[in-house]
Amino acid sequence: MLTCKELTEIITDYIEGRLTLFQRISFQLHLGMCRHCRAYLRQMRLTVRTLGKMPTMSVPQDVEQELLKRFRDWKR
């Protein structure tokens, strides 16, 4: 079964429907036993809905490149 940390690492894939059958089952089993992760999933879904309603804004090219660089180097 997944730990809470493992669940938080794949929650976006779960919301977007990109988990394998085994991953989905493990995810849902964990949710059935962990009220904190159920709350976290509700918060993430609310965040996705809220952000989806925001107007799009253009990001200056230099800022976009810097953000992409930082995201790529995040786990290093």
Jmol script that loads the backbone (N, CA, C; Angstrom):
load data "model"
ATOM      1  N   MET A   1       0.849  -1.184   0.000  1.00  0.00           N
ATOM      2  CA  MET A   1       0.000   0.000   0.000  1.00  0.00           C
ATOM      3  C   MET A   1       0.890   1.242   0.000  1.00  0.00           C
ATOM      4  N   LEU A   2       0.376   2.308  -0.547  1.00  0.00           N
ATOM      5  CA  LEU A   2       1.117   3.572  -0.624  1.00  0.00           C
ATOM      6  C   LEU A   2       1.239   4.234   0.747  1.00  0.00           C
ATOM      7  N   THR A   3       2.324   4.982   0.904  1.00  0.00           N
ATOM      8  CA  THR A   3       2.443   5.858   2.064  1.00  0.00           C
ATOM      9  C   THR A   3       1.826   7.203   1.689  1.00  0.00           C
ATOM     10  N   CYS A   4       1.639   8.066   2.672  1.00  0.00           N
ATOM     11  CA  CYS A   4       1.096   9.402   2.396  1.00  0.00           C
ATOM     12  C   CYS A   4       2.027  10.170   1.457  1.00  0.00           C
ATOM     13  N   LYS A   5       3.327  10.059   1.671  1.00  0.00           N
ATOM     14  CA  LYS A   5       4.295  10.758   0.823  1.00  0.00           C
ATOM     15  C   LYS A   5       4.191  10.264  -0.623  1.00  0.00           C
ATOM     16  N   GLU A   6       4.109   8.948  -0.807  1.00  0.00           N
ATOM     17  CA  GLU A   6       3.991   8.397  -2.155  1.00  0.00           C
ATOM     18  C   GLU A   6       2.708   8.863  -2.826  1.00  0.00           C
ATOM     19  N   LEU A   7       1.633   8.922  -2.062  1.00  0.00           N
ATOM     20  CA  LEU A   7       0.359   9.384  -2.611  1.00  0.00           C
ATOM     21  C   LEU A   7       0.482  10.826  -3.099  1.00  0.00           C
ATOM     22  N   THR A   8       1.104  11.687  -2.307  1.00  0.00           N
ATOM     23  CA  THR A   8       1.219  13.090  -2.718  1.00  0.00           C
ATOM     24  C   THR A   8       2.075  13.249  -3.971  1.00  0.00           C
ATOM     25  N   GLU A   9       2.998  12.319  -4.187  1.00  0.00           N
ATOM     26  CA  GLU A   9       3.863  12.400  -5.366  1.00  0.00           C
ATOM     27  C   GLU A   9       3.144  12.028  -6.656  1.00  0.00           C
ATOM     28  N   ILE A  10       2.064  11.260  -6.557  1.00  0.00           N
ATOM     29  CA  ILE A  10       1.362  10.830  -7.779  1.00  0.00           C
ATOM     30  C   ILE A  10      -0.070  11.359  -7.864  1.00  0.00           C
ATOM     31  N   ILE A  11      -0.417  12.293  -6.986  1.00  0.00           N
ATOM     32  CA  ILE A  11      -1.809  12.753  -6.946  1.00  0.00           C
ATOM     33  C   ILE A  11      -2.230  13.441  -8.252  1.00  0.00           C
ATOM     34  N   THR A  12      -1.322  14.168  -8.870  1.00  0.00           N
ATOM     35  CA  THR A  12      -1.644  14.827 -10.143  1.00  0.00           C
ATOM     36  C   THR A  12      -1.940  13.790 -11.222  1.00  0.00           C
ATOM     37  N   ASP A  13      -1.134  12.728 -11.263  1.00  0.00           N
ATOM     38  CA  ASP A  13      -1.385  11.665 -12.238  1.00  0.00           C
ATOM     39  C   ASP A  13      -2.735  11.000 -11.975  1.00  0.00           C
ATOM     40  N   TYR A  14      -3.103  10.853 -10.711  1.00  0.00           N
ATOM     41  CA  TYR A  14      -4.411  10.280 -10.364  1.00  0.00           C
ATOM     42  C   TYR A  14      -5.530  11.178 -10.873  1.00  0.00           C
ATOM     43  N   ILE A  15      -5.438  12.463 -10.593  1.00  0.00           N
ATOM     44  CA  ILE A  15      -6.478  13.403 -11.015  1.00  0.00           C
ATOM     45  C   ILE A  15      -6.606  13.425 -12.530  1.00  0.00           C
ATOM     46  N   GLU A  16      -5.477  13.303 -13.235  1.00  0.00           N
ATOM     47  CA  GLU A  16      -5.483  13.358 -14.693  1.00  0.00           C
ATOM     48  C   GLU A  16      -5.717  11.994 -15.340  1.00  0.00           C
ATOM     49  N   GLY A  17      -5.922  10.955 -14.528  1.00  0.00           N
ATOM     50  CA  GLY A  17      -6.233   9.629 -15.066  1.00  0.00           C
ATOM     51  C   GLY A  17      -5.061   8.925 -15.707  1.00  0.00           C
ATOM     52  N   ARG A  18      -3.847   9.166 -15.215  1.00  0.00           N
ATOM     53  CA  ARG A  18      -2.656   8.591 -15.837  1.00  0.00           C
ATOM     54  C   ARG A  18      -2.014   7.466 -15.026  1.00  0.00           C
ATOM     55  N   LEU A  19      -2.717   6.916 -14.050  1.00  0.00           N
ATOM     56  CA  LEU A  19      -2.159   5.823 -13.257  1.00  0.00           C
ATOM     57  C   LEU A  19      -2.526   4.479 -13.868  1.00  0.00           C
ATOM     58  N   THR A  20      -1.668   3.499 -13.642  1.00  0.00           N
ATOM     59  CA  THR A  20      -1.998   2.133 -14.053  1.00  0.00           C
ATOM     60  C   THR A  20      -3.108   1.617 -13.143  1.00  0.00           C
ATOM     61  N   LEU A  21      -3.695   0.512 -13.513  1.00  0.00           N
ATOM     62  CA  LEU A  21      -4.745  -0.093 -12.693  1.00  0.00           C
ATOM     63  C   LEU A  21      -4.207  -0.387 -11.287  1.00  0.00           C
ATOM     64  N   PHE A  22      -3.029  -0.972 -11.183  1.00  0.00           N
ATOM     65  CA  PHE A  22      -2.451  -1.293  -9.879  1.00  0.00           C
ATOM     66  C   PHE A  22      -2.225  -0.025  -9.049  1.00  0.00           C
ATOM     67  N   GLN A  23      -1.714   1.030  -9.673  1.00  0.00           N
ATOM     68  CA  GLN A  23      -1.493   2.292  -8.952  1.00  0.00           C
ATOM     69  C   GLN A  23      -2.807   2.891  -8.460  1.00  0.00           C
ATOM     70  N   ARG A  24      -3.840   2.854  -9.317  1.00  0.00           N
ATOM     71  CA  ARG A  24      -5.157   3.384  -8.925  1.00  0.00           C
ATOM     72  C   ARG A  24      -5.730   2.626  -7.738  1.00  0.00           C
ATOM     73  N   ILE A  25      -5.607   1.311  -7.770  1.00  0.00           N
ATOM     74  CA  ILE A  25      -6.115   0.501  -6.664  1.00  0.00           C
ATOM     75  C   ILE A  25      -5.360   0.827  -5.383  1.00  0.00           C
ATOM     76  N   SER A  26      -4.038   0.904  -5.449  1.00  0.00           N
ATOM     77  CA  SER A  26      -3.236   1.245  -4.266  1.00  0.00           C
ATOM     78  C   SER A  26      -3.602   2.628  -3.747  1.00  0.00           C
ATOM     79  N   PHE A  27      -3.781   3.572  -4.669  1.00  0.00           N
ATOM     80  CA  PHE A  27      -4.147   4.941  -4.320  1.00  0.00           C
ATOM     81  C   PHE A  27      -5.487   4.947  -3.586  1.00  0.00           C
ATOM     82  N   GLN A  28      -6.470   4.278  -4.163  1.00  0.00           N
ATOM     83  CA  GLN A  28      -7.815   4.271  -3.582  1.00  0.00           C
ATOM     84  C   GLN A  28      -7.870   3.520  -2.253  1.00  0.00           C
ATOM     85  N   LEU A  29      -7.088   2.461  -2.113  1.00  0.00           N
ATOM     86  CA  LEU A  29      -7.019   1.757  -0.825  1.00  0.00           C
ATOM     87  C   LEU A  29      -6.476   2.678   0.257  1.00  0.00           C
ATOM     88  N   HIS A  30      -5.444   3.421  -0.087  1.00  0.00           N
ATOM     89  CA  HIS A  30      -4.874   4.357   0.884  1.00  0.00           C
ATOM     90  C   HIS A  30      -5.905   5.422   1.259  1.00  0.00           C
ATOM     91  N   LEU A  31      -6.578   5.963   0.255  1.00  0.00           N
ATOM     92  CA  LEU A  31      -7.605   6.977   0.528  1.00  0.00           C
ATOM     93  C   LEU A  31      -8.694   6.451   1.460  1.00  0.00           C
ATOM     94  N   GLY A  32      -9.035   5.172   1.294  1.00  0.00           N
ATOM     95  CA  GLY A  32     -10.072   4.590   2.131  1.00  0.00           C
ATOM     96  C   GLY A  32      -9.700   4.543   3.606  1.00  0.00           C
ATOM     97  N   MET A  33      -8.403   4.578   3.885  1.00  0.00           N
ATOM     98  CA  MET A  33      -7.956   4.475   5.269  1.00  0.00           C
ATOM     99  C   MET A  33      -7.328   5.756   5.821  1.00  0.00           C
ATOM    100  N   CYS A  34      -7.172   6.778   5.001  1.00  0.00           N
ATOM    101  CA  CYS A  34      -6.446   7.967   5.451  1.00  0.00           C
ATOM    102  C   CYS A  34      -7.270   9.236   5.203  1.00  0.00           C
ATOM    103  N   ARG A  35      -7.841   9.757   6.250  1.00  0.00           N
ATOM    104  CA  ARG A  35      -8.690  10.953   6.092  1.00  0.00           C
ATOM    105  C   ARG A  35      -7.865  12.179   5.706  1.00  0.00           C
ATOM    106  N   HIS A  36      -6.597  12.198   6.084  1.00  0.00           N
ATOM    107  CA  HIS A  36      -5.745  13.343   5.735  1.00  0.00           C
ATOM    108  C   HIS A  36      -5.488  13.388   4.224  1.00  0.00           C
ATOM    109  N   CYS A  37      -5.271  12.234   3.640  1.00  0.00           N
ATOM    110  CA  CYS A  37      -5.056  12.196   2.191  1.00  0.00           C
ATOM    111  C   CYS A  37      -6.351  12.455   1.426  1.00  0.00           C
ATOM    112  N   ARG A  38      -7.484  12.031   1.984  1.00  0.00           N
ATOM    113  CA  ARG A  38      -8.772  12.378   1.346  1.00  0.00           C
ATOM    114  C   ARG A  38      -8.957  13.891   1.340  1.00  0.00           C
ATOM    115  N   ALA A  39      -8.609  14.534   2.447  1.00  0.00           N
ATOM    116  CA  ALA A  39      -8.703  16.001   2.520  1.00  0.00           C
ATOM    117  C   ALA A  39      -7.749  16.639   1.518  1.00  0.00           C
ATOM    118  N   TYR A  40      -6.555  16.078   1.405  1.00  0.00           N
ATOM    119  CA  TYR A  40      -5.570  16.608   0.458  1.00  0.00           C
ATOM    120  C   TYR A  40      -6.076  16.478  -0.982  1.00  0.00           C
ATOM    121  N   LEU A  41      -6.682  15.347  -1.303  1.00  0.00           N
ATOM    122  CA  LEU A  41      -7.239  15.158  -2.645  1.00  0.00           C
ATOM    123  C   LEU A  41      -8.342  16.182  -2.920  1.00  0.00           C
ATOM    124  N   ARG A  42      -9.215  16.410  -1.930  1.00  0.00           N
ATOM    125  CA  ARG A  42     -10.262  17.438  -2.114  1.00  0.00           C
ATOM    126  C   ARG A  42      -9.637  18.806  -2.363  1.00  0.00           C
ATOM    127  N   GLN A  43      -8.600  19.144  -1.613  1.00  0.00           N
ATOM    128  CA  GLN A  43      -7.917  20.430  -1.792  1.00  0.00           C
ATOM    129  C   GLN A  43      -7.294  20.545  -3.181  1.00  0.00           C
ATOM    130  N   MET A  44      -6.680  19.476  -3.644  1.00  0.00           N
ATOM    131  CA  MET A  44      -6.060  19.495  -4.970  1.00  0.00           C
ATOM    132  C   MET A  44      -7.112  19.655  -6.068  1.00  0.00           C
ATOM    133  N   ARG A  45      -8.217  18.957  -5.940  1.00  0.00           N
ATOM    134  CA  ARG A  45      -9.282  19.092  -6.950  1.00  0.00           C
ATOM    135  C   ARG A  45      -9.851  20.510  -6.958  1.00  0.00           C
ATOM    136  N   LEU A  46     -10.026  21.089  -5.780  1.00  0.00           N
ATOM    137  CA  LEU A  46     -10.496  22.474  -5.689  1.00  0.00           C
ATOM    138  C   LEU A  46      -9.486  23.428  -6.325  1.00  0.00           C
ATOM    139  N   THR A  47      -8.215  23.194  -6.086  1.00  0.00           N
ATOM    140  CA  THR A  47      -7.162  24.025  -6.675  1.00  0.00           C
ATOM    141  C   THR A  47      -7.202  23.951  -8.192  1.00  0.00           C
ATOM    142  N   VAL A  48      -7.327  22.744  -8.729  1.00  0.00           N
ATOM    143  CA  VAL A  48      -7.384  22.564 -10.185  1.00  0.00           C
ATOM    144  C   VAL A  48      -8.592  23.294 -10.765  1.00  0.00           C
ATOM    145  N   ARG A  49      -9.753  23.138 -10.121  1.00  0.00           N
ATOM    146  CA  ARG A  49     -10.965  23.832 -10.608  1.00  0.00           C
ATOM    147  C   ARG A  49     -10.793  25.345 -10.552  1.00  0.00           C
ATOM    148  N   THR A  50     -10.255  25.836  -9.458  1.00  0.00           N
ATOM    149  CA  THR A  50     -10.086  27.277  -9.281  1.00  0.00           C
ATOM    150  C   THR A  50      -9.108  27.843 -10.300  1.00  0.00           C
ATOM    151  N   LEU A  51      -7.984  27.183 -10.472  1.00  0.00           N
ATOM    152  CA  LEU A  51      -6.990  27.666 -11.430  1.00  0.00           C
ATOM    153  C   LEU A  51      -7.513  27.599 -12.864  1.00  0.00           C
ATOM    154  N   GLY A  52      -8.370  26.620 -13.138  1.00  0.00           N
ATOM    155  CA  GLY A  52      -8.942  26.499 -14.470  1.00  0.00           C
ATOM    156  C   GLY A  52      -9.870  27.647 -14.825  1.00  0.00           C
ATOM    157  N   LYS A  53     -10.345  28.373 -13.819  1.00  0.00           N
ATOM    158  CA  LYS A  53     -11.246  29.502 -14.054  1.00  0.00           C
ATOM    159  C   LYS A  53     -10.511  30.832 -14.185  1.00  0.00           C
ATOM    160  N   MET A  54      -9.216  30.814 -13.922  1.00  0.00           N
ATOM    161  CA  MET A  54      -8.462  32.072 -13.980  1.00  0.00           C
ATOM    162  C   MET A  54      -8.167  32.451 -15.429  1.00  0.00           C
ATOM    163  N   PRO A  55      -8.142  33.736 -15.709  1.00  0.00           N
ATOM    164  CA  PRO A  55      -7.801  34.161 -17.072  1.00  0.00           C
ATOM    165  C   PRO A  55      -6.333  33.867 -17.367  1.00  0.00           C
ATOM    166  N   THR A  56      -6.058  33.583 -18.625  1.00  0.00           N
ATOM    167  CA  THR A  56      -4.671  33.330 -19.000  1.00  0.00           C
ATOM    168  C   THR A  56      -3.907  34.643 -19.116  1.00  0.00           C
ATOM    169  N   MET A  57      -2.662  34.581 -18.739  1.00  0.00           N
ATOM    170  CA  MET A  57      -1.797  35.764 -18.812  1.00  0.00           C
ATOM    171  C   MET A  57      -0.499  35.344 -19.477  1.00  0.00           C
ATOM    172  N   SER A  58       0.068  36.235 -20.258  1.00  0.00           N
ATOM    173  CA  SER A  58       1.345  35.903 -20.867  1.00  0.00           C
ATOM    174  C   SER A  58       2.471  36.147 -19.865  1.00  0.00           C
ATOM    175  N   VAL A  59       3.463  35.288 -19.933  1.00  0.00           N
ATOM    176  CA  VAL A  59       4.624  35.379 -19.044  1.00  0.00           C
ATOM    177  C   VAL A  59       5.793  35.851 -19.894  1.00  0.00           C
ATOM    178  N   PRO A  60       6.542  36.852 -19.428  1.00  0.00           N
ATOM    179  CA  PRO A  60       7.714  37.287 -20.194  1.00  0.00           C
ATOM    180  C   PRO A  60       8.652  36.106 -20.461  1.00  0.00           C
ATOM    181  N   GLN A  61       9.236  36.074 -21.636  1.00  0.00           N
ATOM    182  CA  GLN A  61      10.074  34.959 -22.074  1.00  0.00           C
ATOM    183  C   GLN A  61      11.200  34.659 -21.092  1.00  0.00           C
ATOM    184  N   ASP A  62      11.862  35.691 -20.570  1.00  0.00           N
ATOM    185  CA  ASP A  62      12.979  35.452 -19.652  1.00  0.00           C
ATOM    186  C   ASP A  62      12.497  34.817 -18.345  1.00  0.00           C
ATOM    187  N   VAL A  63      11.324  35.204 -17.877  1.00  0.00           N
ATOM    188  CA  VAL A  63      10.763  34.626 -16.656  1.00  0.00           C
ATOM    189  C   VAL A  63      10.386  33.166 -16.911  1.00  0.00           C
ATOM    190  N   GLU A  64       9.775  32.899 -18.058  1.00  0.00           N
ATOM    191  CA  GLU A  64       9.397  31.530 -18.399  1.00  0.00           C
ATOM    192  C   GLU A  64      10.621  30.621 -18.446  1.00  0.00           C
ATOM    193  N   GLN A  65      11.674  31.075 -19.086  1.00  0.00           N
ATOM    194  CA  GLN A  65      12.893  30.270 -19.188  1.00  0.00           C
ATOM    195  C   GLN A  65      13.509  30.004 -17.813  1.00  0.00           C
ATOM    196  N   GLU A  66      13.510  31.001 -16.957  1.00  0.00           N
ATOM    197  CA  GLU A  66      14.060  30.833 -15.607  1.00  0.00           C
ATOM    198  C   GLU A  66      13.224  29.838 -14.795  1.00  0.00           C
ATOM    199  N   LEU A  67      11.918  29.939 -14.902  1.00  0.00           N
ATOM    200  CA  LEU A  67      11.047  28.998 -14.197  1.00  0.00           C
ATOM    201  C   LEU A  67      11.261  27.568 -14.688  1.00  0.00           C
ATOM    202  N   LEU A  68      11.327  27.398 -15.995  1.00  0.00           N
ATOM    203  CA  LEU A  68      11.551  26.064 -16.550  1.00  0.00           C
ATOM    204  C   LEU A  68      12.883  25.492 -16.076  1.00  0.00           C
ATOM    205  N   LYS A  69      13.914  26.316 -16.049  1.00  0.00           N
ATOM    206  CA  LYS A  69      15.218  25.869 -15.572  1.00  0.00           C
ATOM    207  C   LYS A  69      15.137  25.422 -14.116  1.00  0.00           C
ATOM    208  N   ARG A  70      14.475  26.213 -13.291  1.00  0.00           N
ATOM    209  CA  ARG A  70      14.365  25.865 -11.868  1.00  0.00           C
ATOM    210  C   ARG A  70      13.554  24.594 -11.656  1.00  0.00           C
ATOM    211  N   PHE A  71      12.484  24.397 -12.415  1.00  0.00           N
ATOM    212  CA  PHE A  71      11.690  23.183 -12.279  1.00  0.00           C
ATOM    213  C   PHE A  71      12.504  21.957 -12.711  1.00  0.00           C
ATOM    214  N   ARG A  72      13.287  22.087 -13.782  1.00  0.00           N
ATOM    215  CA  ARG A  72      14.094  20.953 -14.247  1.00  0.00           C
ATOM    216  C   ARG A  72      15.155  20.595 -13.217  1.00  0.00           C
ATOM    217  N   ASP A  73      15.725  21.591 -12.551  1.00  0.00           N
ATOM    218  CA  ASP A  73      16.815  21.359 -11.594  1.00  0.00           C
ATOM    219  C   ASP A  73      16.305  21.095 -10.186  1.00  0.00           C
ATOM    220  N   TRP A  74      15.008  21.067  -9.977  1.00  0.00           N
ATOM    221  CA  TRP A  74      14.401  20.986  -8.648  1.00  0.00           C
ATOM    222  C   TRP A  74      14.897  19.803  -7.813  1.00  0.00           C
ATOM    223  N   LYS A  75      14.957  18.621  -8.389  1.00  0.00           N
ATOM    224  CA  LYS A  75      15.315  17.424  -7.615  1.00  0.00           C
ATOM    225  C   LYS A  75      16.820  17.172  -7.557  1.00  0.00           C
ATOM    226  N   ARG A  76      17.604  17.983  -8.184  1.00  0.00           N
ATOM    227  CA  ARG A  76      19.062  17.777  -8.176  1.00  0.00           C
ATOM    228  C   ARG A  76      19.686  18.302  -6.926  1.00  0.00           C
TER     229      ARG A  76
END
end "model"
wireframe off; spacefill off
backbone 0.3
color backbone group
